[in-house]
Amino acid sequence: MRKGRYAEAAECFTSAVQQSPDVAEYYARWAEALGNFNRFDEMARCCTAGLERCGDDAQLWSHLGVAMLNLERPGDAAVCFGRLTKLLPEHFKGYYLLALALIKSRDPKRAMTCLELACSKDDRQPEVWMALGELCLSARLWDRGLDCFKRVLKLRPDSVPALNNTSVILRLQEKPQEAEPYLRAALRLQPDCEEPLRNLATVLDQMGRRREALELYDRFFELYPNSTLALSGAYWLCARMCAWDRLEQYEERLLRAVDAGSGEIEPFALLRTSATRKQQLACARRFEGTRPTPGIETFAPRNASERRRLKIGYFSADFQEHAISYLIARMMELHDRGRFEIFGYSCGKYNGGDMRRRIAQACERFVDVSEMSGPEIPRALYADNLDIIVDLTGHTRNSRSVLLASRPAPIQVAYLGYPGTMGVPYIDYVIADPYVIPPGAEEDFSEKVICLPHAYQINDRLRAFSEDRPARSEYGLPKTGTILCSFNLTYKITPQVFAVWMELLREAPDAVLWVLEHDADTIANLKREAESRGVSGDRLVFAPRLPMEQHLRRLRIADLMLDTFPVNAHTSTSDALWSGCPVLTRSGESFVSRVAGSLLRAAGVPQLITNSHEEYRARAVHLVSHPEELRRLRGALEANRLTCPLFDSEQTTRQIENAYEMMWDIHREGCGPRSFSIRAGHSLS
């Protein structure tokens, strides 16, 4: 067998068994030979015969378990390896093999216990530490995972997988500077290795070294042109940098990958593309199937009893200085405490600021679960006996929505954070309105749709409002001329929309475009794109990020906000409308491309909605050339600010509360989730 002549070896051991049928070692060597050239059915029969003839034998149980693993029978393999641990209780191998079978059986909790036992029996086995580290990584037990991978590296310093996985944990802990050296070491050992190359591009992007990251993605796709794992990251980076020369090819690859059935495309990246609602749904469903949920148990449902107060749990990575908190804080304060008990669960790293404190004070119980492991978070939610969990993050940054697969609450709802379908079976409802999800579009959502009568987006009526318009000079703006603005993040800007903006600047020589400030490479790219369209880059004025109150104050200066497509402005639209600044938008077929239209309708200015590129361009040209119309729109917005549905925080809160009660009534009836609408005046339909 040492010479690789396995067929001959199998024949020899067959003869040996025939001559000495009571020698277990001959069966074991025969089985080993069969396994070496993938004859696993025969291997299993050989082991079974040996065990029947010779009785318990550790080698035979080990080989039979290996055969069962290769025959995709992990449950039977676990039985074999379990027997091996009884025969050799002080040896690491039985526990290690049993763990591999349990991992294949989707029982990572027991697998982790077995690997810990294996390490306690012999701590010099790098493959055991590696398997344990990978389980810890999946369970977000990051410190333990780091320790495991560093033990692998002590035993095997040239282990590229251990170097790569160490970097992954450090990146997830937001320590990219520490992650980079491990990836560089891995690439010195294997310069073209796929995973370290891809992860190094991600780490460089995380550190703000975006040009280096972009160049690395170029190299990656030269080596791995058919890879889909890096597509979302590469596309997302190009979009944020406004590196439009590469963007089109990446978008084509993304859409082809989705149509080909790939589960490796991130749903959020797809929102910016021309993907249809059906493609978005397919992408979300397949992506969910690739996400690990190690050690996540499914909780037994509780009886749907009559309750004096419904327990509502808000689950978010964004309870901090973030758009979601700016929008929802007032609703959490306004909830009727006679009908609802409010819980908050923060799974995102705290970035400081007052919004976290405000959110926490609005809850009767607020828990920071960001440092908990994957299995611990749903247990904490379940322990609070919640009736409804509202996921405010969805497929966005730092999402932990996958943990809701364990069903810690009988009703689970998607709201506000992700403008599309989650595509998962464990989210029952999505809160929307008849504009963002028009009649007939429900079939492209995995959730049942709850329609509020006006805009789905809650707003904070207590936000700051500056009665006076500050001087333009405070913000480096010209004293005269039209101030066009777009305070969207740069990933939302497309070449088609930007071309319209540049046309406006060419036709209105005294106008400027006021946009959010970004890194130097992105600013240079935007200025270069302006120059290529016949507009001086100096007519783009870059606005630094400011605290919300100061940002709302400066919006009072802008004459017209120009929206993006297909990803509309969300909170930025509400900010502008609250400040009296008209917003021109274009609506498409997807949820994400209809948000601004929903908000404009609820603010009483539906005339600012367009439905095609040509109409958007024509309306923009008209408004810029008719400043008196812009002034009338500003006057209407200011007059309606405290009376329009968009900013009626209390009315929208009551409508959402009625929706929660309707969900609970449906659940108590023993029926599955179903779509319904809340009518104006809070009644149900």
C-alpha positions as CSV (number, residue, x, y, z in Angstrom):
1,M,0.0,0.0,0.0
2,R,2.9,2.3,0.6
3,K,3.6,2.2,-3.2
4,G,0.0,3.2,-3.9
5,R,-0.9,-0.3,-5.3
6,Y,-4.2,-0.4,-3.4
7,A,-6.0,-2.9,-5.6
8,E,-3.2,-5.4,-5.2
9,A,-3.1,-4.8,-1.5
10,A,-6.9,-5.4,-1.3
11,E,-6.5,-8.7,-3.0
12,C,-3.8,-9.7,-0.7
13,F,-5.8,-8.9,2.4
14,T,-8.8,-10.6,0.9
15,S,-6.7,-13.8,0.8
16,A,-5.5,-13.2,4.3
17,V,-9.0,-12.9,5.7
18,Q,-10.0,-16.1,3.9
19,Q,-7.1,-17.9,5.4
20,S,-7.4,-16.4,8.9
21,P,-11.0,-15.1,9.3
22,D,-10.6,-14.4,13.0
23,V,-7.8,-11.8,12.7
24,A,-9.3,-8.3,13.0
25,E,-6.2,-6.6,11.7
26,Y,-6.6,-8.3,8.3
27,Y,-10.1,-6.9,8.0
28,A,-8.8,-3.5,9.0
29,R,-6.0,-3.5,6.5
30,W,-8.4,-4.8,3.8
31,A,-10.8,-1.9,4.6
32,E,-8.0,0.6,4.5
33,A,-7.0,-0.5,1.1
34,L,-10.6,-0.4,-0.2
35,G,-10.9,3.1,1.2
36,N,-7.8,4.3,-0.6
37,F,-9.4,3.9,-3.9
38,N,-12.8,5.1,-2.9
39,R,-14.7,1.7,-2.7
40,F,-16.5,2.8,0.4
41,D,-19.5,0.5,0.1
42,E,-17.1,-2.5,0.1
43,M,-15.1,-0.9,2.8
44,A,-18.2,-0.7,5.0
45,R,-19.2,-4.3,4.3
46,C,-15.6,-5.4,5.1
47,C,-15.7,-3.6,8.5
48,T,-19.1,-5.0,9.3
49,A,-18.0,-8.5,8.6
50,G,-14.9,-8.1,10.7
51,L,-16.9,-6.8,13.6
52,E,-19.3,-9.6,13.4
53,R,-16.6,-12.2,13.3
54,C,-14.0,-10.7,15.6
55,G,-16.1,-8.5,18.0
56,D,-15.3,-5.0,19.1
57,D,-12.1,-3.6,17.5
58,A,-11.1,0.0,17.5
59,Q,-9.5,0.0,14.1
60,L,-12.6,-1.5,12.5
61,W,-15.0,0.9,14.2
62,S,-12.7,3.8,13.0
63,H,-12.7,2.5,9.4
64,L,-16.4,1.9,9.4
65,G,-17.0,5.4,10.6
66,V,-14.8,6.8,7.8
67,A,-16.7,4.8,5.3
68,M,-20.0,6.1,6.6
69,L,-18.8,9.7,6.4
70,N,-17.8,9.2,2.8
71,L,-21.2,7.6,2.0
72,E,-22.9,10.7,3.4
73,R,-24.2,8.9,6.4
74,P,-22.9,11.1,9.2
75,G,-25.4,9.8,11.8
76,D,-24.1,6.2,11.3
77,A,-20.6,7.5,11.4
78,A,-21.2,9.2,14.7
79,V,-22.4,5.9,16.2
80,C,-19.1,4.2,15.0
81,F,-16.9,6.9,16.3
82,G,-18.9,7.0,19.6
83,R,-18.0,3.3,20.0
84,L,-14.4,4.1,19.3
85,T,-14.3,6.6,22.1
86,K,-15.6,3.9,24.5
87,L,-12.8,1.5,23.4
88,L,-10.1,4.2,23.5
89,P,-11.3,6.8,26.0
90,E,-7.9,8.3,26.5
91,H,-7.0,8.7,22.8
92,F,-7.8,12.0,21.0
93,K,-8.7,10.5,17.6
94,G,-12.1,9.0,18.5
95,Y,-13.3,12.4,19.8
96,Y,-11.9,14.2,16.8
97,L,-13.6,11.8,14.3
98,L,-16.8,11.9,16.2
99,A,-16.7,15.7,16.1
100,L,-16.3,15.6,12.3
101,A,-19.4,13.4,12.0
102,L,-21.4,15.7,14.3
103,I,-20.4,18.7,12.2
104,K,-21.7,16.9,9.1
105,S,-24.9,16.1,11.1
106,R,-25.3,19.8,11.9
107,D,-24.8,19.3,15.6
108,P,-21.9,21.8,16.2
109,K,-22.6,22.1,19.9
110,R,-21.8,18.5,20.6
111,A,-19.0,18.7,18.0
112,M,-17.4,21.5,20.0
113,T,-17.5,19.5,23.2
114,C,-15.8,16.5,21.4
115,L,-13.1,18.7,20.1
116,E,-12.4,20.2,23.5
117,L,-12.1,16.6,24.8
118,A,-9.8,15.7,22.0
119,C,-7.5,18.7,22.8
120,S,-7.5,17.7,26.5
121,K,-6.3,14.2,25.5
122,D,-3.5,15.4,23.2
123,D,-2.9,19.1,22.6
124,R,-0.2,18.5,19.9
125,Q,-2.7,17.8,17.1
126,P,-3.0,20.9,14.7
127,E,-6.0,19.4,12.8
128,V,-8.0,19.2,16.0
129,W,-7.2,22.8,17.0
130,M,-8.0,23.8,13.4
131,A,-11.5,22.2,13.5
132,L,-12.2,23.7,16.9
133,G,-11.1,27.1,15.8
134,E,-13.4,27.0,12.7
135,L,-16.4,26.1,14.9
136,C,-15.5,29.0,17.2
137,L,-15.2,31.3,14.3
138,S,-18.7,30.3,13.0
139,A,-20.1,30.7,16.5
140,R,-18.5,34.1,16.9
141,L,-16.5,32.9,19.9
142,W,-13.7,35.0,18.6
143,D,-11.2,35.0,21.5
144,R,-11.4,31.2,21.8
145,G,-11.1,30.9,18.0
146,L,-8.0,33.1,17.9
147,D,-6.4,31.0,20.6
148,C,-7.1,27.8,18.6
149,F,-5.6,29.2,15.4
150,K,-2.5,30.5,17.2
151,R,-2.0,27.0,18.7
152,V,-2.2,25.6,15.1
153,L,0.5,28.1,14.1
154,K,2.7,27.2,17.0
155,L,2.6,23.6,15.9
156,R,2.6,24.3,12.1
157,P,3.8,27.9,11.4
158,D,3.3,27.4,7.6
159,S,-0.4,26.7,7.9
160,V,-2.0,29.0,5.4
161,P,-5.6,28.2,6.5
162,A,-4.7,29.1,10.1
163,L,-3.0,32.3,9.0
164,N,-6.1,33.2,7.0
165,N,-8.6,32.3,9.7
166,T,-6.7,34.3,12.3
167,S,-7.0,37.3,10.0
168,V,-10.7,36.7,9.5
169,I,-11.4,36.9,13.3
170,L,-9.2,40.0,13.6
171,R,-11.1,41.7,10.8
172,L,-14.4,40.8,12.3
173,Q,-13.2,42.3,15.6
174,E,-12.4,45.5,13.6
175,K,-8.7,45.1,14.0
176,P,-7.7,45.2,10.3
177,Q,-4.1,46.5,11.1
178,E,-3.5,43.3,13.1
179,A,-5.1,41.1,10.4
180,E,-2.9,42.3,7.5
181,P,0.4,40.7,8.6
182,Y,-1.2,37.3,8.9
183,L,-2.5,37.6,5.3
184,R,0.8,38.9,4.0
185,A,2.5,35.8,5.7
186,A,0.0,33.5,4.0
187,L,0.6,35.0,0.6
188,R,4.4,34.7,1.0
189,L,3.8,31.0,1.4
190,Q,1.2,30.7,-1.3
191,P,1.2,34.0,-3.4
192,D,-1.9,33.1,-5.4
193,C,-4.0,31.5,-2.7
194,E,-7.6,32.5,-3.2
195,E,-8.9,33.1,0.3
196,P,-6.0,35.2,1.6
197,L,-6.1,37.3,-1.6
198,R,-9.8,38.0,-1.2
199,N,-9.6,38.7,2.5
200,L,-6.6,41.0,2.1
201,A,-8.7,43.1,-0.4
202,T,-11.4,43.3,2.3
203,V,-8.9,44.2,5.0
204,L,-7.3,47.0,2.9
205,D,-10.8,48.4,2.2
206,Q,-11.6,48.3,5.9
207,M,-8.5,50.3,6.6
208,G,-9.4,52.9,4.0
209,R,-6.7,51.8,1.6
210,R,-9.2,51.6,-1.2
211,R,-7.0,52.0,-4.2
212,E,-4.8,49.2,-3.0
213,A,-7.9,47.1,-2.4
214,L,-9.2,47.8,-5.9
215,E,-5.9,46.8,-7.5
216,L,-5.9,43.6,-5.5
217,Y,-9.4,42.7,-6.7
218,D,-8.2,43.2,-10.2
219,R,-5.4,40.7,-9.6
220,F,-7.8,38.4,-7.9
221,F,-10.2,38.2,-10.8
222,E,-7.3,37.7,-13.2
223,L,-6.4,34.6,-11.3
224,Y,-10.0,33.5,-10.5
225,P,-12.2,34.9,-13.2
226,N,-15.1,32.6,-12.4
227,S,-15.1,33.2,-8.6
228,T,-18.4,34.7,-7.2
229,L,-17.3,34.9,-3.6
230,A,-15.4,38.2,-4.1
231,L,-17.9,39.8,-6.5
232,S,-20.1,41.5,-3.8
233,G,-17.0,43.1,-2.1
234,A,-15.4,44.2,-5.4
235,Y,-18.7,45.7,-6.7
236,W,-19.4,47.4,-3.4
237,L,-16.0,49.0,-3.3
238,C,-16.2,50.3,-6.9
239,A,-19.6,51.7,-6.1
240,R,-18.4,53.6,-3.0
241,M,-15.3,54.9,-4.8
242,C,-17.4,55.9,-7.9
243,A,-14.9,53.8,-9.9
244,W,-17.3,53.5,-12.7
245,D,-14.8,52.2,-15.3
246,R,-14.9,48.8,-13.5
247,L,-18.5,48.9,-12.2
248,E,-20.4,47.8,-15.3
249,Q,-18.4,44.6,-15.7
250,Y,-18.9,43.7,-12.0
251,E,-22.6,44.3,-12.2
252,E,-22.9,42.0,-15.2
253,R,-21.1,39.3,-13.3
254,L,-23.3,39.8,-10.3
255,L,-26.5,39.4,-12.3
256,R,-25.1,36.4,-14.2
257,A,-24.2,34.7,-10.9
258,V,-27.6,35.3,-9.5
259,D,-29.3,33.9,-12.6
260,A,-27.0,30.9,-12.5
261,G,-28.1,30.1,-8.9
262,S,-25.1,31.3,-6.9
263,G,-25.7,31.7,-3.2
264,E,-22.6,33.8,-2.7
265,I,-24.0,37.2,-3.8
266,E,-24.9,39.5,-0.9
267,P,-28.5,40.7,-1.3
268,F,-27.6,44.3,-0.3
269,A,-25.1,44.6,-3.1
270,L,-27.8,43.6,-5.6
271,L,-30.0,46.5,-4.6
272,R,-27.9,49.0,-6.5
273,T,-28.0,46.9,-9.8
274,S,-30.8,46.7,-12.4
275,A,-32.0,43.4,-10.7
276,T,-35.7,42.8,-10.7
277,R,-37.7,42.1,-7.6
278,K,-37.7,38.4,-8.6
279,Q,-33.9,38.4,-8.9
280,Q,-33.6,40.1,-5.5
281,L,-35.9,37.4,-3.9
282,A,-33.9,34.6,-5.5
283,C,-30.6,36.1,-4.4
284,A,-31.8,36.5,-0.8
285,R,-33.1,33.0,-0.6
286,R,-29.9,31.4,-1.9
287,F,-27.7,33.7,0.2
288,E,-29.5,32.6,3.3
289,G,-28.8,28.9,2.4
290,T,-25.0,29.6,2.6
291,R,-25.0,31.3,6.0
292,P,-23.8,29.1,8.9
293,T,-25.9,28.9,12.1
294,P,-23.6,26.9,14.3
295,G,-24.9,25.8,17.6
296,I,-28.3,27.5,17.0
297,E,-31.1,25.6,18.6
298,T,-34.7,25.9,17.5
299,F,-36.9,26.8,20.4
300,A,-40.2,25.1,21.3
301,P,-43.1,27.4,20.5
302,R,-45.0,28.7,23.5
303,N,-48.8,28.9,23.9
304,A,-50.4,32.0,22.4
305,S,-52.2,33.1,25.5
306,E,-54.2,36.3,26.1
307,R,-51.9,39.0,27.3
308,R,-52.4,42.2,29.1
309,R,-49.4,43.7,27.3
310,L,-47.6,42.4,24.2
311,K,-43.9,42.0,24.6
312,I,-42.1,43.7,21.6
313,G,-38.4,43.2,21.1
314,Y,-36.5,45.5,18.8
315,F,-33.3,43.8,17.5
316,S,-30.7,46.0,15.8
317,A,-27.0,46.5,15.1
318,D,-27.7,50.3,14.8
319,F,-28.8,51.5,18.2
320,Q,-26.3,54.3,18.1
321,E,-25.6,57.4,16.0
322,H,-27.2,55.9,13.0
323,A,-30.1,56.7,10.6
324,I,-32.3,53.8,12.1
325,S,-32.0,55.2,15.6
326,Y,-32.8,58.8,14.4
327,L,-36.0,57.5,12.8
328,I,-37.3,55.1,15.4
329,A,-36.3,56.6,18.7
330,R,-39.5,58.7,19.0
331,M,-41.8,55.7,18.2
332,M,-40.1,53.7,21.0
333,E,-40.8,56.6,23.4
334,L,-44.4,56.9,22.2
335,H,-45.4,53.2,22.6
336,D,-48.6,52.8,24.7
337,R,-47.2,51.2,27.9
338,G,-50.6,50.0,28.8
339,R,-50.7,47.7,25.7
340,F,-47.0,47.0,25.1
341,E,-43.8,46.1,27.0
342,I,-40.8,47.3,25.0
343,F,-37.4,45.5,24.8
344,G,-34.3,46.6,23.0
345,Y,-31.4,44.3,21.9
346,S,-28.3,45.9,20.5
347,C,-26.0,43.5,18.5
348,G,-23.8,46.3,17.1
349,K,-20.6,47.8,18.5
350,Y,-21.3,51.0,20.4
351,N,-19.8,54.0,18.7
352,G,-20.6,56.6,21.4
353,G,-23.2,59.4,21.3
354,D,-26.5,60.1,22.8
355,M,-28.8,58.0,20.6
356,R,-27.9,54.8,22.4
357,R,-28.9,56.3,25.8
358,R,-32.1,57.7,24.3
359,I,-33.1,54.3,22.9
360,A,-32.2,52.5,26.1
361,Q,-34.3,54.9,28.2
362,A,-37.3,54.2,25.9
363,C,-37.2,50.5,26.7
364,E,-38.3,48.8,29.8
365,R,-35.4,46.4,29.3
366,F,-32.4,47.1,27.1
367,V,-29.6,44.6,26.6
368,D,-26.3,44.9,24.8
369,V,-25.8,41.5,23.2
370,S,-23.0,42.5,20.9
371,E,-20.4,40.5,22.9
372,M,-22.5,37.4,23.1
373,S,-21.8,34.3,21.0
374,G,-24.1,33.2,18.2
375,P,-25.9,30.6,20.4
376,E,-26.2,32.9,23.4
377,I,-28.1,35.7,21.6
378,P,-31.3,33.8,20.7
379,R,-31.3,32.2,24.1
380,A,-31.3,35.7,25.7
381,L,-34.2,36.7,23.4
382,Y,-36.2,33.5,24.1
383,A,-35.6,33.9,27.9
384,D,-37.5,37.2,27.8
385,N,-40.6,35.5,26.5
386,L,-41.1,37.9,23.7
387,D,-44.3,37.9,21.6
388,I,-42.9,39.8,18.6
389,I,-39.3,40.4,17.5
390,V,-38.8,43.3,15.1
391,D,-35.5,43.0,13.1
392,L,-34.3,46.5,12.2
393,T,-31.1,45.5,10.4
394,G,-31.9,42.8,7.7
395,H,-29.2,42.2,5.1
396,T,-27.2,45.3,6.0
397,R,-23.9,45.9,7.8
398,N,-23.2,43.9,11.0
399,S,-26.5,42.0,10.6
400,R,-27.2,39.2,13.1
401,S,-30.6,38.5,11.6
402,V,-29.7,34.8,10.8
403,L,-29.8,34.1,14.6
404,L,-33.6,34.5,14.4
405,A,-33.7,31.2,12.5
406,S,-33.9,29.6,16.0
407,R,-37.4,31.2,16.4
408,P,-36.9,33.0,19.8
409,A,-40.3,34.6,19.3
410,P,-43.5,33.3,17.7
411,I,-43.8,36.3,15.4
412,Q,-40.8,37.9,13.7
413,V,-41.0,41.0,11.6
414,A,-38.7,42.9,9.2
415,Y,-38.9,46.7,9.4
416,L,-37.0,49.8,8.4
417,G,-33.4,48.6,8.0
418,Y,-33.5,46.7,4.8
419,P,-35.5,47.9,1.8
420,G,-36.3,44.6,0.2
421,T,-37.3,41.0,1.0
422,M,-35.2,39.0,3.5
423,G,-36.0,35.8,1.5
424,V,-36.0,33.6,4.7
425,P,-38.6,31.4,6.2
426,Y,-38.2,32.7,9.8
427,I,-39.3,36.3,9.1
428,D,-43.1,36.3,9.0
429,Y,-43.9,39.9,8.0
430,V,-42.5,43.0,6.5
431,I,-43.9,46.4,7.4
432,A,-44.4,48.5,4.2
433,D,-46.9,50.7,2.5
434,P,-48.9,50.5,-0.8
435,Y,-46.3,52.6,-2.6
436,V,-43.1,50.8,-1.8
437,I,-44.8,47.4,-2.3
438,P,-47.6,48.1,-4.8
439,P,-50.5,45.6,-5.4
440,G,-49.2,42.6,-7.2
441,A,-45.6,42.9,-5.9
442,E,-46.3,40.8,-2.8
443,E,-45.5,37.6,-4.7
444,D,-41.8,38.8,-4.8
445,F,-41.5,38.9,-1.0
446,S,-41.0,35.8,1.2
447,E,-42.8,37.7,4.0
448,K,-46.4,38.5,4.3
449,V,-46.9,42.3,3.7
450,I,-48.4,44.7,6.2
451,C,-49.3,48.0,4.5
452,L,-49.5,51.2,6.6
453,P,-51.8,53.8,5.0
454,H,-49.2,56.5,4.3
455,A,-45.4,56.1,4.5
456,Y,-44.0,53.0,6.1
457,Q,-41.1,55.0,7.5
458,I,-41.5,56.3,11.1
459,N,-40.0,59.8,11.8
460,D,-39.1,61.8,14.8
461,R,-41.2,64.9,15.2
462,L,-39.0,66.2,18.0
463,R,-36.0,66.5,15.7
464,A,-34.3,69.9,15.4
465,F,-35.6,72.6,13.0
466,S,-33.9,75.8,12.3
467,E,-36.3,78.7,11.7
468,D,-33.5,80.8,10.3
469,R,-31.5,79.9,7.1
470,P,-27.8,80.1,7.9
471,A,-25.4,82.0,5.7
472,R,-24.0,80.1,2.7
473,S,-20.5,81.3,3.6
474,E,-20.5,79.1,6.7
475,Y,-20.4,76.1,4.4
476,G,-18.1,77.4,1.6
477,L,-21.0,77.9,-0.8
478,P,-21.3,80.8,-3.3
479,K,-23.3,83.8,-2.3
480,T,-25.6,83.5,-5.3
481,G,-26.8,80.8,-7.6
482,T,-28.8,77.6,-7.2
483,I,-27.6,75.1,-4.5
484,L,-28.3,71.6,-5.7
485,C,-27.5,68.9,-3.2
486,S,-27.3,65.1,-2.8
487,F,-26.4,64.0,0.7
488,N,-26.6,60.3,-0.3
489,L,-23.7,58.0,0.3
490,T,-21.6,57.8,-2.8
491,Y,-22.4,54.1,-3.6
492,K,-25.9,55.2,-4.6
493,I,-24.6,57.6,-7.3
494,T,-24.7,56.0,-10.8
495,P,-23.2,57.3,-14.0
496,Q,-26.6,57.8,-15.5
497,V,-27.9,60.0,-12.6
498,F,-24.6,61.8,-12.4
499,A,-24.8,62.7,-16.1
500,V,-28.2,64.4,-15.4
501,W,-26.6,66.4,-12.5
502,M,-23.8,67.5,-14.7
503,E,-26.2,68.6,-17.5
504,L,-28.0,70.8,-14.9
505,L,-24.7,72.4,-14.0
506,R,-23.9,73.1,-17.6
507,E,-27.3,74.7,-18.2
508,A,-27.1,76.7,-15.0
509,P,-23.6,78.2,-14.8
510,D,-24.2,79.7,-11.4
511,A,-25.3,76.4,-9.8
512,V,-23.2,74.1,-7.6
513,L,-23.7,70.5,-6.5
514,W,-23.3,70.0,-2.8
515,V,-22.4,66.4,-1.9
516,L,-21.1,64.5,1.2
517,E,-17.3,64.5,1.6
518,H,-15.6,61.2,1.3
519,D,-12.0,59.9,1.0
520,A,-9.6,61.5,-1.4
521,D,-9.8,58.8,-4.1
522,T,-13.6,59.1,-4.3
523,I,-13.5,62.9,-4.4
524,A,-10.9,62.7,-7.2
525,N,-13.0,60.2,-9.1
526,L,-16.1,62.4,-8.9
527,K,-14.2,65.5,-10.0
528,R,-12.7,63.6,-12.9
529,E,-16.2,62.4,-13.9
530,A,-17.4,66.0,-13.8
531,E,-14.5,67.2,-15.9
532,S,-15.2,64.5,-18.5
533,R,-18.7,65.8,-18.8
534,G,-17.6,69.4,-19.4
535,V,-18.1,70.7,-15.8
536,S,-15.3,72.0,-13.6
537,G,-14.6,69.8,-10.6
538,D,-14.6,73.0,-8.5
539,R,-18.4,73.2,-8.9
540,L,-18.7,70.1,-6.7
541,V,-18.7,71.3,-3.1
542,F,-17.9,68.6,-0.5
543,A,-19.7,68.8,2.8
544,P,-18.1,67.3,5.9
545,R,-20.1,65.0,8.1
546,L,-21.8,66.8,11.0
547,P,-23.9,66.0,14.0
548,M,-27.6,65.5,13.0
549,E,-28.8,68.9,14.4
550,Q,-26.1,70.8,12.5
551,H,-26.8,68.7,9.3
552,L,-30.5,69.6,9.4
553,R,-29.6,73.3,9.9
554,R,-27.4,73.3,6.8
555,L,-30.1,71.6,4.7
556,R,-32.1,74.9,5.0
557,I,-29.7,76.4,2.5
558,A,-30.2,73.9,-0.3
559,D,-32.6,74.8,-3.1
560,L,-33.2,71.2,-4.4
561,M,-32.1,67.8,-3.4
562,L,-31.5,65.4,-6.3
563,D,-32.2,61.8,-5.5
564,T,-30.4,58.7,-6.7
565,F,-31.7,55.7,-8.6
566,P,-32.2,52.7,-8.2
567,V,-31.2,53.2,-4.5
568,N,-33.3,56.1,-3.3
569,A,-32.4,58.3,-0.4
570,H,-34.2,57.1,2.7
571,T,-33.5,59.0,5.9
572,S,-31.8,61.7,3.8
573,T,-35.1,62.3,2.0
574,S,-36.9,62.8,5.3
575,D,-34.1,65.1,6.6
576,A,-34.4,67.3,3.5
577,L,-38.2,67.4,3.6
578,W,-38.2,68.2,7.3
579,S,-35.9,71.1,6.6
580,G,-38.1,72.4,3.8
581,C,-35.8,71.3,0.9
582,P,-37.7,69.8,-2.1
583,V,-36.5,66.4,-3.2
584,L,-36.7,65.2,-6.8
585,T,-36.8,61.4,-7.1
586,R,-37.3,58.7,-9.7
587,S,-39.3,55.6,-8.8
588,G,-38.7,52.1,-10.2
589,E,-40.3,48.7,-9.5
590,S,-38.2,47.6,-6.5
591,F,-38.8,48.6,-2.8
592,V,-35.4,50.4,-2.6
593,S,-36.2,52.5,-5.7
594,R,-39.7,53.6,-4.3
595,V,-38.8,54.8,-0.8
596,A,-38.4,58.5,-1.6
597,G,-41.6,58.4,-3.6
598,S,-43.5,57.0,-0.6
599,L,-42.1,59.8,1.6
600,L,-42.9,62.6,-0.9
601,R,-46.5,61.3,-1.1
602,A,-46.8,61.4,2.7
603,A,-45.3,64.9,2.8
604,G,-47.9,66.2,0.3
605,V,-45.6,66.8,-2.7
606,P,-46.2,63.8,-5.1
607,Q,-45.4,66.1,-8.1
608,L,-41.7,65.6,-7.3
609,I,-41.9,61.9,-8.2
610,T,-40.8,60.8,-11.7
611,N,-41.1,57.4,-13.3
612,S,-38.3,57.3,-15.9
613,H,-34.9,58.6,-16.6
614,E,-36.2,61.0,-19.3
615,E,-38.9,62.3,-17.0
616,Y,-36.4,62.8,-14.1
617,R,-34.0,64.7,-16.4
618,A,-36.8,66.9,-17.8
619,R,-38.3,67.7,-14.4
620,A,-34.8,68.5,-13.0
621,V,-34.1,70.9,-15.9
622,H,-37.5,72.6,-15.4
623,L,-37.1,73.1,-11.7
624,V,-33.6,74.5,-11.9
625,S,-34.8,77.0,-14.5
626,H,-37.9,78.0,-12.5
627,P,-36.6,79.1,-9.0
628,E,-40.0,80.5,-8.2
629,E,-41.5,77.0,-8.3
630,L,-38.8,75.7,-6.0
631,R,-39.7,78.5,-3.6
632,R,-43.4,77.5,-3.7
633,L,-42.5,73.9,-3.0
634,R,-40.4,75.0,0.0
635,G,-43.3,77.0,1.3
636,A,-45.6,74.1,1.0
637,L,-43.2,71.8,2.8
638,E,-42.7,74.2,5.6
639,A,-46.5,74.8,6.0
640,N,-47.2,71.1,6.0
641,R,-44.3,70.0,8.2
642,L,-46.3,69.5,11.4
643,T,-49.5,68.3,9.8
644,C,-48.5,65.9,7.0
645,P,-48.6,62.1,7.8
646,L,-44.9,61.7,7.2
647,F,-43.9,63.6,10.4
648,D,-46.9,62.5,12.5
649,S,-44.9,60.3,14.8
650,E,-47.8,59.5,17.1
651,Q,-50.2,58.5,14.3
652,T,-47.7,56.2,12.6
653,T,-46.8,54.7,16.0
654,R,-50.5,53.9,16.7
655,Q,-50.8,52.3,13.2
656,I,-47.8,50.1,13.8
657,E,-49.1,49.1,17.3
658,N,-52.4,48.1,15.7
659,A,-50.4,46.0,13.2
660,Y,-48.7,44.2,16.1
661,E,-52.0,43.5,17.7
662,M,-53.4,42.2,14.5
663,M,-50.4,39.9,14.0
664,W,-50.9,38.5,17.5
665,D,-54.7,37.9,17.0
666,I,-53.9,36.0,13.8
667,H,-51.3,33.9,15.7
668,R,-53.7,33.2,18.6
669,E,-56.3,31.9,16.1
670,G,-53.7,29.3,15.1
671,C,-53.5,30.6,11.6
672,G,-50.3,31.2,9.6
673,P,-49.2,34.8,8.9
674,R,-51.3,36.6,6.3
675,S,-51.0,40.0,4.6
676,F,-53.2,42.9,5.7
677,S,-53.5,46.6,5.6
678,I,-54.0,49.3,8.3
679,R,-56.3,52.0,7.1
680,A,-56.0,55.7,7.9
681,G,-57.5,56.3,11.3
682,H,-55.8,53.1,12.5
683,S,-58.6,50.6,11.6
684,L,-57.7,47.2,10.0
685,S,-58.6,45.8,6.7
